[in-house]
Amino acid sequence: MNRLSSLVGRGRAFEILVSGQDFDGELAERYGYVNRAIPDEQFVDFVDAFAQRVSRFDLLALADIKRFVNAATLPADEPLRAEIDAFWKASERPAFSALHSQAFKAGYSQRGPVELNLGDFVGTILADPGSYPTR
């Protein structure tokens, strides 16, 4: 969450995290979530050309670039640890177990509609099906 917020901004981070919605490459690019969206048919050529170009540069210069950019843009590790701890605590709550169970029954972790459209599926299930009216 910490790193996502620094990539896309506070409002978009909330939108992404709270909605659980999937979005396409063009929107991911517009949000700053990815560097660029490349059509499938151009992907291999783009990556090959990029790798060829970068492979010609001095390795120590590349390492310095990476180190300086990381120092300027990555948050400290401590917030990441707190987020991981919060996730594991959340996974122990009954609502997580109920959602997880529903997802697996519907086909999660198998090639199919749930796995390929997880963001849409998450928006259709309830955390505790017994305590809410049916949608």
GUDREN-751342 format. One record per residue (C-alpha): residue number from 1; x, y, z; residue in one letter. Coordinates in steps of 0.5 Angstrom, whole numbers, plus 500, padded with zeros to 3 digits. Last residue first. Layout:
BEGIN
<NUM, <X, Y, Z>, "a">
...
END
This chain:
BEGIN
<135, <445, 480, 493>, "r">
<134, <443, 476, 498>, "t">
<133, <441, 479, 505>, "p">
<132, <447, 480, 509>, "y">
<131, <449, 476, 516>, "s">
<130, <450, 469, 513>, "g">
<129, <454, 470, 507>, "p">
<128, <459, 473, 511>, "d">
<127, <465, 477, 507>, "a">
<126, <460, 477, 501>, "l">
<125, <461, 476, 494>, "i">
<124, <460, 479, 488>, "t">
<123, <466, 485, 488>, "g">
<122, <471, 479, 489>, "v">
<121, <469, 476, 482>, "f">
<120, <470, 482, 478>, "d">
<119, <477, 483, 481>, "g">
<118, <478, 476, 480>, "l">
<117, <477, 476, 473>, "n">
<116, <482, 471, 470>, "l">
<115, <482, 466, 476>, "e">
<114, <474, 467, 477>, "v">
<113, <473, 466, 470>, "p">
<112, <477, 460, 469>, "g">
<111, <484, 457, 470>, "r">
<110, <484, 454, 477>, "q">
<109, <486, 458, 483>, "s">
<108, <480, 460, 484>, "y">
<107, <474, 456, 481>, "g">
<106, <467, 458, 485>, "a">
<105, <469, 453, 491>, "k">
<104, <476, 457, 492>, "f">
<103, <473, 464, 492>, "a">
<102, <467, 462, 497>, "q">
<101, <472, 459, 501>, "s">
<100, <477, 465, 501>, "h">
<99, <471, 470, 502>, "l">
<98, <469, 466, 508>, "a">
<97, <476, 465, 511>, "s">
<96, <477, 472, 510>, "f">
<95, <471, 474, 514>, "a">
<94, <473, 469, 520>, "p">
<93, <479, 473, 521>, "r">
<92, <486, 470, 521>, "e">
<91, <487, 473, 514>, "s">
<90, <487, 480, 517>, "a">
<89, <492, 479, 522>, "k">
<88, <497, 476, 516>, "w">
<87, <495, 482, 512>, "f">
<86, <496, 487, 518>, "a">
<85, <503, 484, 519>, "d">
<84, <505, 485, 512>, "i">
<83, <503, 492, 512>, "e">
<82, <507, 493, 518>, "a">
<81, <513, 490, 515>, "r">
<80, <512, 494, 509>, "l">
<79, <512, 501, 513>, "p">
<78, <519, 498, 516>, "e">
<77, <522, 497, 510>, "d">
<76, <523, 505, 508>, "a">
<75, <519, 508, 502>, "p">
<74, <522, 507, 495>, "l">
<73, <523, 513, 491>, "t">
<72, <530, 517, 492>, "a">
<71, <534, 511, 495>, "a">
<70, <531, 507, 489>, "n">
<69, <533, 512, 484>, "v">
<68, <540, 513, 487>, "f">
<67, <541, 505, 487>, "r">
<66, <538, 504, 481>, "k">
<65, <542, 509, 477>, "i">
<64, <549, 507, 481>, "d">
<63, <548, 500, 479>, "a">
<62, <547, 502, 472>, "l">
<61, <553, 506, 472>, "a">
<60, <557, 500, 475>, "l">
<59, <554, 495, 469>, "l">
<58, <556, 500, 464>, "d">
<57, <551, 500, 458>, "f">
<56, <551, 496, 452>, "r">
<55, <546, 491, 455>, "s">
<54, <541, 497, 456>, "v">
<53, <540, 497, 449>, "r">
<52, <539, 490, 447>, "q">
<51, <534, 489, 453>, "a">
<50, <530, 495, 450>, "f">
<49, <530, 492, 443>, "a">
<48, <528, 485, 446>, "d">
<47, <523, 488, 450>, "v">
<46, <520, 492, 445>, "f">
<45, <520, 487, 440>, "d">
<44, <517, 482, 444>, "v">
<43, <511, 486, 446>, "f">
<42, <509, 489, 440>, "q">
<41, <504, 484, 438>, "e">
<40, <501, 484, 445>, "d">
<39, <500, 492, 445>, "p">
<38, <504, 496, 450>, "i">
<37, <502, 499, 456>, "a">
<36, <507, 503, 459>, "r">
<35, <511, 505, 466>, "n">
<34, <506, 501, 470>, "v">
<33, <502, 503, 476>, "y">
<32, <502, 511, 473>, "g">
<31, <495, 511, 473>, "y">
<30, <495, 513, 466>, "r">
<29, <499, 506, 465>, "e">
<28, <495, 502, 469>, "a">
<27, <489, 505, 465>, "l">
<26, <492, 503, 459>, "e">
<25, <494, 496, 461>, "g">
<24, <487, 494, 463>, "d">
<23, <484, 494, 470>, "f">
<22, <482, 489, 476>, "d">
<21, <478, 492, 481>, "q">
<20, <479, 490, 489>, "g">
<19, <475, 496, 490>, "s">
<18, <478, 498, 497>, "v">
<17, <486, 497, 494>, "l">
<16, <485, 500, 487>, "i">
<15, <481, 506, 489>, "e">
<14, <485, 508, 495>, "f">
<13, <491, 508, 491>, "a">
<12, <488, 512, 486>, "r">
<11, <486, 517, 492>, "g">
<10, <493, 517, 495>, "r">
<9, <498, 517, 489>, "g">
<8, <499, 512, 483>, "v">
<7, <507, 510, 485>, "l">
<6, <508, 513, 492>, "s">
<5, <501, 510, 494>, "s">
<4, <503, 503, 491>, "l">
<3, <509, 503, 495>, "r">
<2, <506, 505, 502>, "n">
<1, <500, 500, 500>, "m">
END
